[in-house]
Amino acid sequence: MSAGGTPYIGSKISLISKAQIRYEGILSSVDTDRSTVALAKVKSYGTEDRHTDRPVPPKDEVYEFIIFRGSDIKDITVSEPPKPHHGLPRDPAIVQVKKGKDYNPATEQTAGASSSAVWTGWCPGSKREYTHQ
């Protein structure tokens, strides 16, 4: 890990599990304490042509995120480097960016969101999930 954080965060990753299933997604986090790797916008390509006793077909669904146990990862490669953060400079302080047309900074909600919206997430520095209502 470099002084500026994990340099591959935001990269497109191809990961093959020990079950021979290939996944592709965007590297979201690496937790060295828990030995996990989190990918966002993940697609499962199944076992493809890899030899296995339990073949798995590909899935059309895209998963918001999947957290993988490091000890069950057979191979992990960078498919594409991280993309620029919507024109923002490369800044290790930026964890995630979502640019939306309907965002209103005065209310800090997107159009159509209710004031009782609930969101859950994981704060990289805290090692625990947080929930806001």
Wavefront OBJ file of the C-alpha trace (Angstrom):
o trace
v 0.000 0.000 0.000
v 1.332 3.424 -0.872
v 1.212 6.538 1.302
v -1.766 7.712 -0.759
v -3.901 4.652 0.018
v -4.516 1.554 -2.040
v -3.571 2.597 -5.588
v -5.903 0.107 -7.254
v -9.121 1.331 -5.602
v -11.517 2.175 -8.436
v -9.829 -0.237 -10.866
v -11.810 -2.829 -12.788
v -10.855 -6.179 -11.265
v -11.192 -9.750 -12.475
v -11.294 -12.181 -9.558
v -11.403 -15.983 -9.636
v -12.513 -17.729 -6.458
v -11.235 -21.099 -5.299
v -14.604 -22.434 -6.510
v -13.359 -21.463 -10.035
v -16.043 -18.748 -10.438
v -14.924 -15.543 -12.152
v -16.247 -12.168 -11.018
v -15.628 -8.714 -12.459
v -16.211 -5.474 -10.619
v -14.724 -2.249 -9.383
v -12.305 -2.556 -6.459
v -14.025 -0.800 -3.586
v -11.890 -1.708 -0.571
v -9.250 -4.011 0.830
v -9.486 -4.767 4.550
v -6.157 -6.212 5.654
v -7.392 -6.770 9.232
v -10.291 -8.955 8.078
v -8.491 -10.236 4.969
v -11.343 -9.239 2.660
v -11.662 -7.620 -0.742
v -14.810 -5.712 -1.712
v -15.917 -5.225 -5.307
v -18.738 -2.945 -6.461
v -20.933 -3.334 -9.565
v -20.060 -7.034 -9.709
v -20.975 -9.491 -12.437
v -20.518 -13.246 -12.103
v -19.264 -15.083 -15.182
v -19.560 -18.527 -13.609
v -16.917 -21.212 -13.994
v -16.629 -20.670 -17.775
v -14.191 -23.302 -19.135
v -12.348 -23.884 -15.847
v -12.286 -27.478 -14.587
v -14.536 -28.019 -11.578
v -16.776 -30.712 -10.126
v -19.566 -28.124 -9.712
v -19.950 -25.973 -12.860
v -21.726 -22.652 -12.331
v -23.404 -20.752 -15.192
v -22.907 -16.989 -15.651
v -25.469 -14.594 -14.161
v -27.022 -11.628 -15.966
v -27.558 -9.742 -12.710
v -25.144 -7.023 -11.575
v -24.632 -6.996 -7.811
v -24.177 -3.668 -6.008
v -21.232 -5.111 -4.070
v -19.713 -8.403 -2.946
v -17.172 -8.847 -0.160
v -14.773 -11.752 -0.753
v -12.767 -13.650 1.864
v -9.117 -13.307 0.866
v -8.280 -16.932 1.673
v -10.883 -18.064 -0.901
v -9.502 -15.977 -3.774
v -7.484 -18.006 -6.269
v -6.502 -15.174 -8.627
v -7.058 -11.440 -8.843
v -5.976 -9.178 -11.703
v -6.447 -5.547 -12.667
v -8.393 -5.355 -15.949
v -8.481 -1.544 -16.223
v -6.886 1.224 -14.153
v -9.121 3.505 -12.083
v -11.123 6.079 -14.006
v -10.905 9.778 -13.122
v -13.383 10.949 -10.482
v -15.671 12.937 -12.819
v -12.938 15.447 -13.632
v -11.780 15.758 -10.027
v -8.046 15.455 -9.338
v -6.657 12.148 -8.026
v -7.062 12.701 -4.306
v -6.561 9.872 -1.806
v -9.180 11.517 0.402
v -11.912 10.721 -2.173
v -13.419 7.314 -1.504
v -16.436 7.417 -3.818
v -18.099 9.893 -6.162
v -21.598 9.830 -7.543
v -22.481 12.616 -9.888
v -26.184 13.204 -10.403
v -28.203 15.734 -12.350
v -30.901 15.929 -9.709
v -28.630 16.483 -6.699
v -29.574 19.486 -4.564
v -26.761 20.460 -2.162
v -29.198 22.573 -0.120
v -31.166 19.487 0.934
v -28.375 16.921 0.434
v -30.833 14.572 -1.255
v -31.453 13.570 -4.814
v -34.748 14.451 -6.420
v -37.441 11.975 -5.486
v -35.792 10.895 -2.235
v -37.928 11.226 0.850
v -36.734 12.807 4.056
v -37.174 9.465 5.817
v -34.757 7.694 3.501
v -32.490 5.140 5.151
v -28.986 4.453 3.950
v -26.456 1.982 5.191
v -22.795 1.863 4.410
v -19.358 1.033 5.620
v -16.879 3.657 6.742
v -13.368 2.515 5.705
v -11.694 3.919 8.814
v -14.173 2.589 11.352
v -14.310 -1.158 10.639
v -18.082 -1.106 11.234
v -21.232 -0.332 9.325
v -23.200 2.816 9.915
v -26.854 3.505 9.347
v -28.534 6.860 8.896
v -32.262 7.484 9.016
l 1 2 3 4 5 6 7 8 9 10 11 12 13 14 15 16 17 18 19 20 21 22 23 24 25 26 27 28 29 30 31 32 33 34 35 36 37 38 39 40 41 42 43 44 45 46 47 48 49 50 51 52 53 54 55 56 57 58 59 60 61 62 63 64 65 66 67 68 69 70 71 72 73 74 75 76 77 78 79 80 81 82 83 84 85 86 87 88 89 90 91 92 93 94 95 96 97 98 99 100 101 102 103 104 105 106 107 108 109 110 111 112 113 114 115 116 117 118 119 120 121 122 123 124 125 126 127 128 129 130 131 132 133
